[in-house]
Amino acid sequence: MSQSRHDPSSVSRSGGMLDAKPEPLLERPGVRPAGVHSFFHDVGPTYVANGVIGLIFAASGPIAVTLAVGTAGGLGEAQLASWVFGILFSGGAATLVMSLLYRQPLGFAWSIPGTVLLGPSLQHLSFPEVVGAFFTSGLLILALGISGVVRRIMARVPMQIVMAMVAAVFLKFGTDIVASTQSNLAIAGPMVAVFLLLTAVPALGRFLPPVLGTLVAGCVAVAVSGQFVLGKAGPLLAAPVFTVPDFTWAAQLELVLPLALTVLFVQNGQGIAVLRAAGHRPPVNVFAVASGAFSVLNAAFGAVSACVTGPTNALLTSSGTKKRQYSAAVVYGMLALAFAVLAPLLTRLMLATPKEFVLVLGGIAMLRALQQAFVTAFSTTFTLGALVTFVVTISGLNLFNIHAAFWGLVIGYAVSRLLEHRDHLDL
């Protein structure tokens, strides 16, 4: 994506994630916050669709992962409902505050890799011990954000290497379209066909945006095929519970550092890269501070760390004009807050929907982000480091309970520094 050299959001010629212009420790918005009038002026069908799809995506597969991990770890229904409430509430609140303040689509959610790494831990640690690690990791993330070290570290990593990590993480969303079409043609077929039609015929696409058309086609296909299977009735409203934390050395040593690194450099790193590729200027240190603060809030509900995520922000920036995309994030944030209150109902509705519907919808909405990730990673410099990052990330390497995407960045950067000397001269 080309950017003017006069654009304050431009990255350096070396591809670093941040420009060289000195900034205050906590990045200022640089614009007037968006108010109610501004929001209603900027919002439109495209942005509403992107916000709705972002919520559907976040509240389906990721919540299913959360429920699976919590159930396997022996959590009760009340604890699971409180967890779901916490992650939706914090994600919605953080997204609303940040997006209106900065007038950018700054979407927050929760750490799925962090949730997954809890699976083995819950087999030998008590839930209060895990909650104690949630609190400590949130405070560590907050402290690192306030220190400014996060932005300094990210400034050293070329954008090409970060986008290679993003490409590896996002690749599965693309392959899921193919797999879902093969496994459930009745659902995936109409969605893919409508997307291709609306994209190929611009006149139709202007009337009905392709991703919105895909959503409509999927809803119709699910209804017609009879594959919406609602489970037994249950409570409608969430009832958050507070789990008293137990701060043990075993849990702290096992979980705190992996959770913090996953949030700051895997999750937030993806979100920053996606937003920059879309032409925005995300506030890196403020992201870290907000992630830490809302992670502490999540811990109060017995929930995993809050973060900025690549997939959510890819969906929020998938279409529309840059200056209006914040309205999609506002829609997403408001829906997340509403469904936090209705967490038990939302969970039942999402689990009643065929998984192929969510996989195809999310995959199609993220195609352009996946394309941009590959173009940025491999079209100019740092290509060997980007390739190593891609390969290590997609391999699933897991060391010291830390996600492969982190090791992809570390190993890819190390190889690039060792073998791509000329590309680093401009850093």
Disulfide bonds with the S-S distance in Angstrom:
none
